[in-house]
Amino acid sequence: MERDELLANFLRDHDAVCPVCRYNVRGLTDPVCPECGVPLSLTVGTSEPRLGLWLTTLVVVASAGGFLMIAGGALVVSAVMYNDWPPFDEAWSLYMGALLSPLVLWGWLRYRPRIRASTAAARRWLSLAAMAFVVLPLLAFFWLIV
């Protein structure tokens, strides 16, 4: 049997989702997702790919972002209480990081299926970009206050 026939035979009786858009492809006759257009193939693999890079990025973004949000919040609260705002040139990176980190974390969690379905090189670049958006403002803040 040809690969396309094997895929069609499998999908005739089983529910399966597209690994990119999560569209149910049960009953599919062509080896292409009708929703997003990605080519599909019948393979044997693990249910979860190696998650080390994804989890490392999640921990780095969450911990650095958490520190930025706590420090930024403490700075704002103390400034409001004592009416003494720090100079903007010293605190801009802290504010930027505190605003960006929840967005980066949300995107990393929300688009996990698409990140998992991308190539290994794309996953590395996405991980590097996500960490850079959160770690660079943290490093800039420490560099500015020292």
Wavefront OBJ file of the C-alpha trace (Angstrom):
o trace
v 0.000 0.000 0.000
v 1.085 3.539 -0.710
v 1.632 5.993 2.158
v -1.315 8.179 1.135
v -3.581 5.129 1.103
v -2.369 4.092 4.555
v -3.113 7.574 5.873
v -6.585 7.607 4.276
v -7.351 4.139 5.669
v -6.261 5.191 9.161
v -8.256 8.430 9.096
v -11.385 6.677 7.865
v -11.908 5.136 11.331
v -9.875 7.333 13.695
v -9.990 10.875 14.993
v -6.703 12.710 14.538
v -5.762 16.367 14.648
v -3.446 18.390 12.469
v -0.223 18.980 14.442
v -0.160 22.659 13.416
v -3.743 23.973 13.621
v -5.404 21.171 15.674
v -8.127 20.684 13.016
v -9.792 17.232 13.142
v -8.776 15.444 9.926
v -10.979 12.328 10.315
v -12.178 11.149 6.913
v -9.478 13.046 5.036
v -8.712 11.657 1.580
v -5.816 13.928 0.558
v -2.630 14.081 2.681
v -3.014 17.854 3.220
v -4.803 19.594 6.083
v -7.841 21.395 4.618
v -7.649 24.085 7.317
v -3.998 25.229 7.189
v -2.623 23.448 4.107
v 0.256 21.628 5.827
v 1.194 18.242 4.313
v 0.362 15.300 6.582
v 1.932 11.880 6.855
v 1.317 8.748 8.862
v 4.279 8.143 11.163
v 5.136 6.391 14.381
v 6.504 8.689 17.052
v 6.276 9.810 20.616
v 3.229 11.647 21.814
v 5.439 14.486 23.118
v 8.680 15.531 21.438
v 11.707 16.407 23.505
v 10.585 19.272 25.685
v 13.905 20.346 27.261
v 14.289 23.542 25.246
v 10.612 24.460 25.572
v 10.653 23.944 29.358
v 13.966 25.780 29.778
v 12.556 28.761 27.918
v 9.384 28.614 30.004
v 11.376 28.647 33.268
v 13.673 31.479 32.135
v 10.815 33.644 30.860
v 8.635 33.010 33.921
v 11.375 33.585 36.496
v 12.951 36.647 34.874
v 9.530 38.036 34.058
v 8.320 37.401 37.590
v 11.281 39.278 39.022
v 10.730 42.172 36.622
v 7.030 42.384 37.471
v 7.640 42.235 41.235
v 10.469 44.786 41.106
v 8.529 47.057 38.751
v 5.436 46.815 40.914
v 7.425 47.562 44.069
v 9.016 50.555 42.370
v 5.635 51.923 41.300
v 4.071 51.341 44.742
v 6.956 53.035 46.560
v 6.905 55.916 44.083
v 3.172 56.429 44.604
v 3.437 56.151 48.391
v 6.376 58.527 48.749
v 5.750 60.629 45.621
v 9.343 60.068 44.558
v 9.590 58.594 41.061
v 13.005 57.312 39.984
v 14.579 58.888 36.911
v 13.140 57.306 33.771
v 16.594 56.661 32.317
v 17.290 54.263 35.215
v 13.953 52.440 35.288
v 12.840 52.232 31.635
v 14.160 48.698 31.158
v 12.406 47.499 34.291
v 9.067 48.917 33.111
v 9.576 47.546 29.588
v 10.431 44.087 30.898
v 7.494 44.099 33.305
v 5.152 44.895 30.406
v 6.709 42.502 27.871
v 7.231 39.449 30.065
v 3.536 38.517 30.515
v 3.007 38.866 26.763
v 5.999 36.653 25.964
v 4.892 34.080 28.547
v 1.331 34.083 27.191
v 2.603 33.624 23.630
v 4.957 30.821 24.646
v 2.127 28.924 26.333
v -0.606 29.780 23.810
v 1.368 28.785 20.715
v 2.946 25.646 22.163
v 1.450 23.330 19.494
v 2.817 25.496 16.689
v 6.194 25.798 18.382
v 6.321 22.015 18.802
v 5.395 21.471 15.148
v 8.116 23.793 13.839
v 11.585 22.673 12.829
v 14.360 22.281 15.386
v 16.168 25.364 14.067
v 12.986 27.451 14.265
v 12.365 26.227 17.826
v 15.885 27.313 18.831
v 15.422 30.777 17.309
v 11.994 31.206 18.919
v 13.421 30.151 22.266
v 16.323 32.574 21.947
v 13.981 35.423 20.985
v 11.572 34.717 23.855
v 14.404 34.630 26.388
v 15.997 37.763 24.931
v 12.762 39.768 25.245
v 12.751 39.117 28.986
v 16.403 38.714 29.986
v 17.793 41.735 28.115
v 15.605 44.282 29.979
v 16.652 42.614 33.238
v 20.342 42.882 32.355
v 19.881 46.473 31.186
v 18.203 47.356 34.487
v 21.081 45.924 36.511
v 23.621 47.628 34.260
v 21.855 50.998 34.643
v 21.595 50.898 38.435
v 25.221 49.871 39.019
l 1 2 3 4 5 6 7 8 9 10 11 12 13 14 15 16 17 18 19 20 21 22 23 24 25 26 27 28 29 30 31 32 33 34 35 36 37 38 39 40 41 42 43 44 45 46 47 48 49 50 51 52 53 54 55 56 57 58 59 60 61 62 63 64 65 66 67 68 69 70 71 72 73 74 75 76 77 78 79 80 81 82 83 84 85 86 87 88 89 90 91 92 93 94 95 96 97 98 99 100 101 102 103 104 105 106 107 108 109 110 111 112 113 114 115 116 117 118 119 120 121 122 123 124 125 126 127 128 129 130 131 132 133 134 135 136 137 138 139 140 141 142 143 144 145 146
